[in-house]
Amino acid sequence: MKLKNLKKKIQRLEKRLQEGPKKLAKLKQKLQAAAAGKAAKARKKGAARARAALMVDKPAKPIAKSAATKKVKKKLNLSPERRAQLAAAMKARWAAKRAAEANAKAASGDNQHSPSGPPPQPPENRSDGV
């Protein structure tokens, strides 16, 4: 409940005290708790800002992510036709990738005994004057 609403309720109750002081005391207690919570939140924010300012000066350390902080994947709402279409496209992509890898391995296997590249050329400007 917001502070403004609590204050209004307290004022209304104070006007009609015939209902009893229990409800009034309860609402005043809620108001105090909310104010204390707001102050605590402000202190926490200030401390967090101070820590952030200190962290800017220091180099960042790598933080290991735990399984609990891992982002949860959202389930796609696909129709069965669209799911089948995507599956076929992915299978075709994977097959093309495997074929490209196989071709690359075959090509490197054929030239196994040939030199890997042109031989290094001697420098043109030699210090011994030759």
Phi and psi in radians as a Rosetta constraint file:
Dihedral C 1 N 2 CA 2 C 2 CIRCULARHARMONIC -1.342 0.35
Dihedral N 2 CA 2 C 2 N 3 CIRCULARHARMONIC 2.695 0.35
Dihedral C 2 N 3 CA 3 C 3 CIRCULARHARMONIC -1.062 0.35
Dihedral N 3 CA 3 C 3 N 4 CIRCULARHARMONIC -0.710 0.35
Dihedral C 3 N 4 CA 4 C 4 CIRCULARHARMONIC -1.068 0.35
Dihedral N 4 CA 4 C 4 N 5 CIRCULARHARMONIC -0.767 0.35
Dihedral C 4 N 5 CA 5 C 5 CIRCULARHARMONIC -1.149 0.35
Dihedral N 5 CA 5 C 5 N 6 CIRCULARHARMONIC -0.704 0.35
Dihedral C 5 N 6 CA 6 C 6 CIRCULARHARMONIC -1.086 0.35
Dihedral N 6 CA 6 C 6 N 7 CIRCULARHARMONIC -0.749 0.35
Dihedral C 6 N 7 CA 7 C 7 CIRCULARHARMONIC -1.078 0.35
Dihedral N 7 CA 7 C 7 N 8 CIRCULARHARMONIC -0.730 0.35
Dihedral C 7 N 8 CA 8 C 8 CIRCULARHARMONIC -1.102 0.35
Dihedral N 8 CA 8 C 8 N 9 CIRCULARHARMONIC -0.747 0.35
Dihedral C 8 N 9 CA 9 C 9 CIRCULARHARMONIC -1.115 0.35
Dihedral N 9 CA 9 C 9 N 10 CIRCULARHARMONIC -0.699 0.35
Dihedral C 9 N 10 CA 10 C 10 CIRCULARHARMONIC -1.090 0.35
Dihedral N 10 CA 10 C 10 N 11 CIRCULARHARMONIC -0.748 0.35
Dihedral C 10 N 11 CA 11 C 11 CIRCULARHARMONIC -1.090 0.35
Dihedral N 11 CA 11 C 11 N 12 CIRCULARHARMONIC -0.755 0.35
Dihedral C 11 N 12 CA 12 C 12 CIRCULARHARMONIC -1.097 0.35
Dihedral N 12 CA 12 C 12 N 13 CIRCULARHARMONIC -0.725 0.35
Dihedral C 12 N 13 CA 13 C 13 CIRCULARHARMONIC -1.193 0.35
Dihedral N 13 CA 13 C 13 N 14 CIRCULARHARMONIC -0.654 0.35
Dihedral C 13 N 14 CA 14 C 14 CIRCULARHARMONIC -1.093 0.35
Dihedral N 14 CA 14 C 14 N 15 CIRCULARHARMONIC -0.562 0.35
Dihedral C 14 N 15 CA 15 C 15 CIRCULARHARMONIC -1.171 0.35
Dihedral N 15 CA 15 C 15 N 16 CIRCULARHARMONIC -0.682 0.35
Dihedral C 15 N 16 CA 16 C 16 CIRCULARHARMONIC -2.020 0.35
Dihedral N 16 CA 16 C 16 N 17 CIRCULARHARMONIC 1.282 0.35
Dihedral C 16 N 17 CA 17 C 17 CIRCULARHARMONIC -1.246 0.35
Dihedral N 17 CA 17 C 17 N 18 CIRCULARHARMONIC -0.148 0.35
Dihedral C 17 N 18 CA 18 C 18 CIRCULARHARMONIC -1.144 0.35
Dihedral N 18 CA 18 C 18 N 19 CIRCULARHARMONIC -0.313 0.35
Dihedral C 18 N 19 CA 19 C 19 CIRCULARHARMONIC -1.264 0.35
Dihedral N 19 CA 19 C 19 N 20 CIRCULARHARMONIC -0.397 0.35
Dihedral C 19 N 20 CA 20 C 20 CIRCULARHARMONIC 2.152 0.35
Dihedral N 20 CA 20 C 20 N 21 CIRCULARHARMONIC 2.568 0.35
Dihedral C 20 N 21 CA 21 C 21 CIRCULARHARMONIC -1.372 0.35
Dihedral N 21 CA 21 C 21 N 22 CIRCULARHARMONIC -0.151 0.35
Dihedral C 21 N 22 CA 22 C 22 CIRCULARHARMONIC -1.135 0.35
Dihedral N 22 CA 22 C 22 N 23 CIRCULARHARMONIC -0.835 0.35
Dihedral C 22 N 23 CA 23 C 23 CIRCULARHARMONIC -1.129 0.35
Dihedral N 23 CA 23 C 23 N 24 CIRCULARHARMONIC -0.682 0.35
Dihedral C 23 N 24 CA 24 C 24 CIRCULARHARMONIC -1.081 0.35
Dihedral N 24 CA 24 C 24 N 25 CIRCULARHARMONIC -0.793 0.35
Dihedral C 24 N 25 CA 25 C 25 CIRCULARHARMONIC -1.087 0.35
Dihedral N 25 CA 25 C 25 N 26 CIRCULARHARMONIC -0.695 0.35
Dihedral C 25 N 26 CA 26 C 26 CIRCULARHARMONIC -1.094 0.35
Dihedral N 26 CA 26 C 26 N 27 CIRCULARHARMONIC -0.780 0.35
Dihedral C 26 N 27 CA 27 C 27 CIRCULARHARMONIC -1.203 0.35
Dihedral N 27 CA 27 C 27 N 28 CIRCULARHARMONIC -0.654 0.35
Dihedral C 27 N 28 CA 28 C 28 CIRCULARHARMONIC -1.108 0.35
Dihedral N 28 CA 28 C 28 N 29 CIRCULARHARMONIC -0.646 0.35
Dihedral C 28 N 29 CA 29 C 29 CIRCULARHARMONIC -1.143 0.35
Dihedral N 29 CA 29 C 29 N 30 CIRCULARHARMONIC -0.710 0.35
Dihedral C 29 N 30 CA 30 C 30 CIRCULARHARMONIC -1.091 0.35
Dihedral N 30 CA 30 C 30 N 31 CIRCULARHARMONIC -0.702 0.35
Dihedral C 30 N 31 CA 31 C 31 CIRCULARHARMONIC -1.083 0.35
Dihedral N 31 CA 31 C 31 N 32 CIRCULARHARMONIC -0.777 0.35
Dihedral C 31 N 32 CA 32 C 32 CIRCULARHARMONIC -1.083 0.35
Dihedral N 32 CA 32 C 32 N 33 CIRCULARHARMONIC -0.763 0.35
Dihedral C 32 N 33 CA 33 C 33 CIRCULARHARMONIC -1.108 0.35
Dihedral N 33 CA 33 C 33 N 34 CIRCULARHARMONIC -0.713 0.35
Dihedral C 33 N 34 CA 34 C 34 CIRCULARHARMONIC -1.152 0.35
Dihedral N 34 CA 34 C 34 N 35 CIRCULARHARMONIC -0.712 0.35
Dihedral C 34 N 35 CA 35 C 35 CIRCULARHARMONIC -1.134 0.35
Dihedral N 35 CA 35 C 35 N 36 CIRCULARHARMONIC -0.730 0.35
Dihedral C 35 N 36 CA 36 C 36 CIRCULARHARMONIC -1.129 0.35
Dihedral N 36 CA 36 C 36 N 37 CIRCULARHARMONIC -0.701 0.35
Dihedral C 36 N 37 CA 37 C 37 CIRCULARHARMONIC -1.104 0.35
Dihedral N 37 CA 37 C 37 N 38 CIRCULARHARMONIC -0.702 0.35
Dihedral C 37 N 38 CA 38 C 38 CIRCULARHARMONIC -1.123 0.35
Dihedral N 38 CA 38 C 38 N 39 CIRCULARHARMONIC -0.721 0.35
Dihedral C 38 N 39 CA 39 C 39 CIRCULARHARMONIC -1.145 0.35
Dihedral N 39 CA 39 C 39 N 40 CIRCULARHARMONIC -0.723 0.35
Dihedral C 39 N 40 CA 40 C 40 CIRCULARHARMONIC -1.120 0.35
Dihedral N 40 CA 40 C 40 N 41 CIRCULARHARMONIC -0.686 0.35
Dihedral C 40 N 41 CA 41 C 41 CIRCULARHARMONIC -1.113 0.35
Dihedral N 41 CA 41 C 41 N 42 CIRCULARHARMONIC -0.715 0.35
Dihedral C 41 N 42 CA 42 C 42 CIRCULARHARMONIC -1.106 0.35
Dihedral N 42 CA 42 C 42 N 43 CIRCULARHARMONIC -0.714 0.35
Dihedral C 42 N 43 CA 43 C 43 CIRCULARHARMONIC -1.105 0.35
Dihedral N 43 CA 43 C 43 N 44 CIRCULARHARMONIC -0.753 0.35
Dihedral C 43 N 44 CA 44 C 44 CIRCULARHARMONIC -1.092 0.35
Dihedral N 44 CA 44 C 44 N 45 CIRCULARHARMONIC -0.742 0.35
Dihedral C 44 N 45 CA 45 C 45 CIRCULARHARMONIC -1.088 0.35
Dihedral N 45 CA 45 C 45 N 46 CIRCULARHARMONIC -0.744 0.35
Dihedral C 45 N 46 CA 46 C 46 CIRCULARHARMONIC -1.084 0.35
Dihedral N 46 CA 46 C 46 N 47 CIRCULARHARMONIC -0.746 0.35
Dihedral C 46 N 47 CA 47 C 47 CIRCULARHARMONIC -1.137 0.35
Dihedral N 47 CA 47 C 47 N 48 CIRCULARHARMONIC -0.703 0.35
Dihedral C 47 N 48 CA 48 C 48 CIRCULARHARMONIC -1.128 0.35
Dihedral N 48 CA 48 C 48 N 49 CIRCULARHARMONIC -0.692 0.35
Dihedral C 48 N 49 CA 49 C 49 CIRCULARHARMONIC -1.142 0.35
Dihedral N 49 CA 49 C 49 N 50 CIRCULARHARMONIC -0.681 0.35
Dihedral C 49 N 50 CA 50 C 50 CIRCULARHARMONIC -1.125 0.35
Dihedral N 50 CA 50 C 50 N 51 CIRCULARHARMONIC -0.741 0.35
Dihedral C 50 N 51 CA 51 C 51 CIRCULARHARMONIC -1.098 0.35
Dihedral N 51 CA 51 C 51 N 52 CIRCULARHARMONIC -0.716 0.35
Dihedral C 51 N 52 CA 52 C 52 CIRCULARHARMONIC -1.120 0.35
Dihedral N 52 CA 52 C 52 N 53 CIRCULARHARMONIC -0.672 0.35
Dihedral C 52 N 53 CA 53 C 53 CIRCULARHARMONIC -1.136 0.35
Dihedral N 53 CA 53 C 53 N 54 CIRCULARHARMONIC -0.663 0.35
Dihedral C 53 N 54 CA 54 C 54 CIRCULARHARMONIC -1.204 0.35
Dihedral N 54 CA 54 C 54 N 55 CIRCULARHARMONIC -0.638 0.35
Dihedral C 54 N 55 CA 55 C 55 CIRCULARHARMONIC -1.203 0.35
Dihedral N 55 CA 55 C 55 N 56 CIRCULARHARMONIC -0.469 0.35
Dihedral C 55 N 56 CA 56 C 56 CIRCULARHARMONIC -1.136 0.35
Dihedral N 56 CA 56 C 56 N 57 CIRCULARHARMONIC -0.649 0.35
Dihedral C 56 N 57 CA 57 C 57 CIRCULARHARMONIC -1.254 0.35
Dihedral N 57 CA 57 C 57 N 58 CIRCULARHARMONIC -0.606 0.35
Dihedral C 57 N 58 CA 58 C 58 CIRCULARHARMONIC -1.523 0.35
Dihedral N 58 CA 58 C 58 N 59 CIRCULARHARMONIC 2.624 0.35
Dihedral C 58 N 59 CA 59 C 59 CIRCULARHARMONIC -1.217 0.35
Dihedral N 59 CA 59 C 59 N 60 CIRCULARHARMONIC 2.522 0.35
Dihedral C 59 N 60 CA 60 C 60 CIRCULARHARMONIC -1.279 0.35
Dihedral N 60 CA 60 C 60 N 61 CIRCULARHARMONIC 2.421 0.35
Dihedral C 60 N 61 CA 61 C 61 CIRCULARHARMONIC -1.719 0.35
Dihedral N 61 CA 61 C 61 N 62 CIRCULARHARMONIC 2.480 0.35
Dihedral C 61 N 62 CA 62 C 62 CIRCULARHARMONIC -1.174 0.35
Dihedral N 62 CA 62 C 62 N 63 CIRCULARHARMONIC 2.341 0.35
Dihedral C 62 N 63 CA 63 C 63 CIRCULARHARMONIC -1.907 0.35
Dihedral N 63 CA 63 C 63 N 64 CIRCULARHARMONIC 2.220 0.35
Dihedral C 63 N 64 CA 64 C 64 CIRCULARHARMONIC -1.341 0.35
Dihedral N 64 CA 64 C 64 N 65 CIRCULARHARMONIC 2.271 0.35
Dihedral C 64 N 65 CA 65 C 65 CIRCULARHARMONIC -1.521 0.35
Dihedral N 65 CA 65 C 65 N 66 CIRCULARHARMONIC 2.395 0.35
Dihedral C 65 N 66 CA 66 C 66 CIRCULARHARMONIC -1.615 0.35
Dihedral N 66 CA 66 C 66 N 67 CIRCULARHARMONIC 2.977 0.35
Dihedral C 66 N 67 CA 67 C 67 CIRCULARHARMONIC -1.176 0.35
Dihedral N 67 CA 67 C 67 N 68 CIRCULARHARMONIC -0.442 0.35
Dihedral C 67 N 68 CA 68 C 68 CIRCULARHARMONIC -1.234 0.35
Dihedral N 68 CA 68 C 68 N 69 CIRCULARHARMONIC -0.527 0.35
Dihedral C 68 N 69 CA 69 C 69 CIRCULARHARMONIC -1.589 0.35
Dihedral N 69 CA 69 C 69 N 70 CIRCULARHARMONIC 0.044 0.35
Dihedral C 69 N 70 CA 70 C 70 CIRCULARHARMONIC -1.162 0.35
Dihedral N 70 CA 70 C 70 N 71 CIRCULARHARMONIC 2.395 0.35
Dihedral C 70 N 71 CA 71 C 71 CIRCULARHARMONIC -1.231 0.35
Dihedral N 71 CA 71 C 71 N 72 CIRCULARHARMONIC 2.341 0.35
Dihedral C 71 N 72 CA 72 C 72 CIRCULARHARMONIC -1.473 0.35
Dihedral N 72 CA 72 C 72 N 73 CIRCULARHARMONIC 2.297 0.35
Dihedral C 72 N 73 CA 73 C 73 CIRCULARHARMONIC -1.289 0.35
Dihedral N 73 CA 73 C 73 N 74 CIRCULARHARMONIC 2.443 0.35
Dihedral C 73 N 74 CA 74 C 74 CIRCULARHARMONIC -1.526 0.35
Dihedral N 74 CA 74 C 74 N 75 CIRCULARHARMONIC 2.341 0.35
Dihedral C 74 N 75 CA 75 C 75 CIRCULARHARMONIC -1.337 0.35
Dihedral N 75 CA 75 C 75 N 76 CIRCULARHARMONIC 2.253 0.35
Dihedral C 75 N 76 CA 76 C 76 CIRCULARHARMONIC -1.376 0.35
Dihedral N 76 CA 76 C 76 N 77 CIRCULARHARMONIC 2.394 0.35
Dihedral C 76 N 77 CA 77 C 77 CIRCULARHARMONIC -1.620 0.35
Dihedral N 77 CA 77 C 77 N 78 CIRCULARHARMONIC 1.551 0.35
Dihedral C 77 N 78 CA 78 C 78 CIRCULARHARMONIC -1.921 0.35
Dihedral N 78 CA 78 C 78 N 79 CIRCULARHARMONIC 2.566 0.35
Dihedral C 78 N 79 CA 79 C 79 CIRCULARHARMONIC -1.341 0.35
Dihedral N 79 CA 79 C 79 N 80 CIRCULARHARMONIC 2.756 0.35
Dihedral C 79 N 80 CA 80 C 80 CIRCULARHARMONIC -1.023 0.35
Dihedral N 80 CA 80 C 80 N 81 CIRCULARHARMONIC -0.607 0.35
Dihedral C 80 N 81 CA 81 C 81 CIRCULARHARMONIC -1.151 0.35
Dihedral N 81 CA 81 C 81 N 82 CIRCULARHARMONIC -0.777 0.35
Dihedral C 81 N 82 CA 82 C 82 CIRCULARHARMONIC -1.177 0.35
Dihedral N 82 CA 82 C 82 N 83 CIRCULARHARMONIC -0.662 0.35
Dihedral C 82 N 83 CA 83 C 83 CIRCULARHARMONIC -1.074 0.35
Dihedral N 83 CA 83 C 83 N 84 CIRCULARHARMONIC -0.761 0.35
Dihedral C 83 N 84 CA 84 C 84 CIRCULARHARMONIC -1.135 0.35
Dihedral N 84 CA 84 C 84 N 85 CIRCULARHARMONIC -0.686 0.35
Dihedral C 84 N 85 CA 85 C 85 CIRCULARHARMONIC -1.116 0.35
Dihedral N 85 CA 85 C 85 N 86 CIRCULARHARMONIC -0.777 0.35
Dihedral C 85 N 86 CA 86 C 86 CIRCULARHARMONIC -1.140 0.35
Dihedral N 86 CA 86 C 86 N 87 CIRCULARHARMONIC -0.698 0.35
Dihedral C 86 N 87 CA 87 C 87 CIRCULARHARMONIC -1.075 0.35
Dihedral N 87 CA 87 C 87 N 88 CIRCULARHARMONIC -0.748 0.35
Dihedral C 87 N 88 CA 88 C 88 CIRCULARHARMONIC -1.127 0.35
Dihedral N 88 CA 88 C 88 N 89 CIRCULARHARMONIC -0.728 0.35
Dihedral C 88 N 89 CA 89 C 89 CIRCULARHARMONIC -1.117 0.35
Dihedral N 89 CA 89 C 89 N 90 CIRCULARHARMONIC -0.723 0.35
Dihedral C 89 N 90 CA 90 C 90 CIRCULARHARMONIC -1.194 0.35
Dihedral N 90 CA 90 C 90 N 91 CIRCULARHARMONIC -0.691 0.35
Dihedral C 90 N 91 CA 91 C 91 CIRCULARHARMONIC -1.096 0.35
Dihedral N 91 CA 91 C 91 N 92 CIRCULARHARMONIC -0.689 0.35
Dihedral C 91 N 92 CA 92 C 92 CIRCULARHARMONIC -1.139 0.35
Dihedral N 92 CA 92 C 92 N 93 CIRCULARHARMONIC -0.709 0.35
Dihedral C 92 N 93 CA 93 C 93 CIRCULARHARMONIC -1.110 0.35
Dihedral N 93 CA 93 C 93 N 94 CIRCULARHARMONIC -0.762 0.35
Dihedral C 93 N 94 CA 94 C 94 CIRCULARHARMONIC -1.132 0.35
Dihedral N 94 CA 94 C 94 N 95 CIRCULARHARMONIC -0.683 0.35
Dihedral C 94 N 95 CA 95 C 95 CIRCULARHARMONIC -1.132 0.35
Dihedral N 95 CA 95 C 95 N 96 CIRCULARHARMONIC -0.714 0.35
Dihedral C 95 N 96 CA 96 C 96 CIRCULARHARMONIC -1.132 0.35
Dihedral N 96 CA 96 C 96 N 97 CIRCULARHARMONIC -0.677 0.35
Dihedral C 96 N 97 CA 97 C 97 CIRCULARHARMONIC -1.134 0.35
Dihedral N 97 CA 97 C 97 N 98 CIRCULARHARMONIC -0.765 0.35
Dihedral C 97 N 98 CA 98 C 98 CIRCULARHARMONIC -1.108 0.35
Dihedral N 98 CA 98 C 98 N 99 CIRCULARHARMONIC -0.694 0.35
Dihedral C 98 N 99 CA 99 C 99 CIRCULARHARMONIC -1.141 0.35
Dihedral N 99 CA 99 C 99 N 100 CIRCULARHARMONIC -0.705 0.35
Dihedral C 99 N 100 CA 100 C 100 CIRCULARHARMONIC -1.134 0.35
Dihedral N 100 CA 100 C 100 N 101 CIRCULARHARMONIC -0.697 0.35
Dihedral C 100 N 101 CA 101 C 101 CIRCULARHARMONIC -1.146 0.35
Dihedral N 101 CA 101 C 101 N 102 CIRCULARHARMONIC -0.709 0.35
Dihedral C 101 N 102 CA 102 C 102 CIRCULARHARMONIC -1.120 0.35
Dihedral N 102 CA 102 C 102 N 103 CIRCULARHARMONIC -0.717 0.35
Dihedral C 102 N 103 CA 103 C 103 CIRCULARHARMONIC -1.126 0.35
Dihedral N 103 CA 103 C 103 N 104 CIRCULARHARMONIC -0.693 0.35
Dihedral C 103 N 104 CA 104 C 104 CIRCULARHARMONIC -1.144 0.35
Dihedral N 104 CA 104 C 104 N 105 CIRCULARHARMONIC -0.704 0.35
Dihedral C 104 N 105 CA 105 C 105 CIRCULARHARMONIC -1.176 0.35
Dihedral N 105 CA 105 C 105 N 106 CIRCULARHARMONIC -0.708 0.35
Dihedral C 105 N 106 CA 106 C 106 CIRCULARHARMONIC -1.147 0.35
Dihedral N 106 CA 106 C 106 N 107 CIRCULARHARMONIC -0.697 0.35
Dihedral C 106 N 107 CA 107 C 107 CIRCULARHARMONIC -1.169 0.35
Dihedral N 107 CA 107 C 107 N 108 CIRCULARHARMONIC -0.687 0.35
Dihedral C 107 N 108 CA 108 C 108 CIRCULARHARMONIC -1.280 0.35
Dihedral N 108 CA 108 C 108 N 109 CIRCULARHARMONIC -0.491 0.35
Dihedral C 108 N 109 CA 109 C 109 CIRCULARHARMONIC -1.267 0.35
Dihedral N 109 CA 109 C 109 N 110 CIRCULARHARMONIC -0.545 0.35
Dihedral C 109 N 110 CA 110 C 110 CIRCULARHARMONIC -1.203 0.35
Dihedral N 110 CA 110 C 110 N 111 CIRCULARHARMONIC -0.634 0.35
Dihedral C 110 N 111 CA 111 C 111 CIRCULARHARMONIC -1.714 0.35
Dihedral N 111 CA 111 C 111 N 112 CIRCULARHARMONIC 0.634 0.35
Dihedral C 111 N 112 CA 112 C 112 CIRCULARHARMONIC -1.187 0.35
Dihedral N 112 CA 112 C 112 N 113 CIRCULARHARMONIC -0.643 0.35
Dihedral C 112 N 113 CA 113 C 113 CIRCULARHARMONIC -1.657 0.35
Dihedral N 113 CA 113 C 113 N 114 CIRCULARHARMONIC -0.130 0.35
Dihedral C 113 N 114 CA 114 C 114 CIRCULARHARMONIC -1.447 0.35
Dihedral N 114 CA 114 C 114 N 115 CIRCULARHARMONIC 2.731 0.35
Dihedral C 114 N 115 CA 115 C 115 CIRCULARHARMONIC -1.137 0.35
Dihedral N 115 CA 115 C 115 N 116 CIRCULARHARMONIC 2.623 0.35
Dihedral C 115 N 116 CA 116 C 116 CIRCULARHARMONIC -1.271 0.35
Dihedral N 116 CA 116 C 116 N 117 CIRCULARHARMONIC -0.446 0.35
Dihedral C 116 N 117 CA 117 C 117 CIRCULARHARMONIC -2.840 0.35
Dihedral N 117 CA 117 C 117 N 118 CIRCULARHARMONIC -3.103 0.35
Dihedral C 117 N 118 CA 118 C 118 CIRCULARHARMONIC -1.179 0.35
Dihedral N 118 CA 118 C 118 N 119 CIRCULARHARMONIC 2.572 0.35
Dihedral C 118 N 119 CA 119 C 119 CIRCULARHARMONIC -1.146 0.35
Dihedral N 119 CA 119 C 119 N 120 CIRCULARHARMONIC 2.629 0.35
Dihedral C 119 N 120 CA 120 C 120 CIRCULARHARMONIC -1.167 0.35
Dihedral N 120 CA 120 C 120 N 121 CIRCULARHARMONIC 2.401 0.35
Dihedral C 120 N 121 CA 121 C 121 CIRCULARHARMONIC -1.552 0.35
Dihedral N 121 CA 121 C 121 N 122 CIRCULARHARMONIC 2.501 0.35
Dihedral C 121 N 122 CA 122 C 122 CIRCULARHARMONIC -1.200 0.35
Dihedral N 122 CA 122 C 122 N 123 CIRCULARHARMONIC 2.660 0.35
Dihedral C 122 N 123 CA 123 C 123 CIRCULARHARMONIC -1.166 0.35
Dihedral N 123 CA 123 C 123 N 124 CIRCULARHARMONIC 2.527 0.35
Dihedral C 123 N 124 CA 124 C 124 CIRCULARHARMONIC -1.340 0.35
Dihedral N 124 CA 124 C 124 N 125 CIRCULARHARMONIC -0.682 0.35
Dihedral C 124 N 125 CA 125 C 125 CIRCULARHARMONIC -1.629 0.35
Dihedral N 125 CA 125 C 125 N 126 CIRCULARHARMONIC 1.823 0.35
Dihedral C 125 N 126 CA 126 C 126 CIRCULARHARMONIC -1.760 0.35
Dihedral N 126 CA 126 C 126 N 127 CIRCULARHARMONIC 2.577 0.35
Dihedral C 126 N 127 CA 127 C 127 CIRCULARHARMONIC -1.378 0.35
Dihedral N 127 CA 127 C 127 N 128 CIRCULARHARMONIC -0.351 0.35
Dihedral C 127 N 128 CA 128 C 128 CIRCULARHARMONIC -1.510 0.35
Dihedral N 128 CA 128 C 128 N 129 CIRCULARHARMONIC -0.007 0.35
Dihedral C 128 N 129 CA 129 C 129 CIRCULARHARMONIC 1.452 0.35
Dihedral N 129 CA 129 C 129 N 130 CIRCULARHARMONIC 0.222 0.35
